[in-house]
Amino acid sequence: MQTTFSPEQLKDPGIKRSNEILRSCVHCGFCTATCPTYQVLGDELDSPRGRIYLIKDMLENDRDPDPKTVKHIDRCLSCLACMTTCPSGVHYMHLVDHAREYIEERYKRPLSDRALRWVLALILPYPMRFRLALAGAKLGRPFARFMPDARLRAMLEMAPKTIPPVSRNDDPQTFAPQEPRKKRIALMTGCAQRALNTDINDATIRLLTRLGCEVVVAEGAGCCGALTHHMGKTKESHATAAKNITAWVREMDGDGLDAIVINTSGCGTTVKDYGHMFRNEPLAADAKRVSDIAMDVSEVLMQLDLPEGGDQDMVVAYHAACSLQHGQQIKTFPKDLLKRAGFTIVEPSDPHLCCGSAGTYNLMQPEISKQLKDRKVRTLEAKNPDVIAAGNIGCMMQIGTGTQIPILHTVELLDWATGGPKPPALINGARERSEIPILR
């Protein structure tokens, strides 16, 4: 694609990077075949190619965003299926992230939009605030159908029926390995996950320590910054990301780290991109160090001696989170691990298509999100599984509102298969919690 940015414009690092990305696009249109919003809406401007043209026109002409451009950029899920499909290696993620930052700086949204985005940025990255909001939403859930705004209805309907108790395992501490130490890793416990499902981190710690890892929950680490980053709120996202970088580098320079393990794939995609996000900031070198050792939990488990299991007599439908299969290009590890543990794995048709969660997308674009969720649930249920497995809390919450089939994180099943407690989601709603030995 030919571009005409001026030398003055190209002095801006964001414009320079976007120019490189735009020039790599050859207009082939392969991306339209795998774009969920194009399949649902059938509008060229709701495809990656269409959005690239809109972004190019906006940036090249240095113009303020117009409502039409903002609408189509907002409709993008950032599922990154287009990046998997693209034969030219167009890094759409960096381009759309820059466009969102540009829009946030130069476009005044309607008051209702600004208010919603402000509330989400104020609450979701903070576990205790999120818990309070969930408690309020739970009370308001019976009245969801009376809400005039579809986004408010979606927020109430997404509230879980039960809010898990706070897990002390999320506090800064170190967990001793249960066999001679093979690795020392830092576990990112996240933000929304700590309010929505504390079983995931608990199972991850049990599993990793059982396989010989010393697990550190670092003091000062928290939200990865993805939620605000994808809203274009760069200042907020970099502030939370910087806290993680500082916390993990302190561990790296102290007793050392072999990996930073992330069990929420949406967060993993962002942490692995810290090197790019901070490339022009004082934390650039430290951010790259963090990105270089950031790993999805499935990547680390593939390096460990996971015991082979017998026949678990359970059919698991594996849902591939977009941030894992497209954002991180991890496609087979979770399935390989589950098979090794003895589970029978099935996959839905069109596994490359998004479930419609996409961070806060299901709250800001509920109509499109619901169509994608309904299709994903149909394809999963068609396999008649005993359980659904996924590697991202957002997908789990999204799919879980549309089916009665239990949905678990991959590590919960692996923990169970290797000696851990039966996942609470499989015990008719009862909750089990075992204490994990702490290294003082």
Secondary structure, DSSP 8 states (H G I E B T S, - for coil): ------TTGGGSHHHHHHHHHHHH-----GGGGG-HHHHHH--GGGSHHHHHHHHHHHHHTT----HHHHHHHHT-----HHHHH-TT---HHHHHHHHHHHHHHH----HHHHHHHHHHHHHTTSHHHHHHHHHHHHHHGGGGGG-SSHHHHHHHHTS-SS-----GGGSSEEE--SSS--EEEEEE--SHHHHH-THHHHHHHHHHHHTTEEEEE-TT----SHHHHTTT-HHHHHHHHHHHHHHHHHHHHTT--SEEEESSHHHHHHHTTHHHHTTTSTTHHHHHHHHHHEEEHHHHHHHS----------EEEE---HIIIIIS---SHHHHHHHHTT-EEE--SSTTS--S-TTTHHHHSHHHHHHHHHHHHHHHHTT--SEEEES-HHHHHHHHTS-SS-EEEHHHHHHHHTT----GGGTTT--------EE-
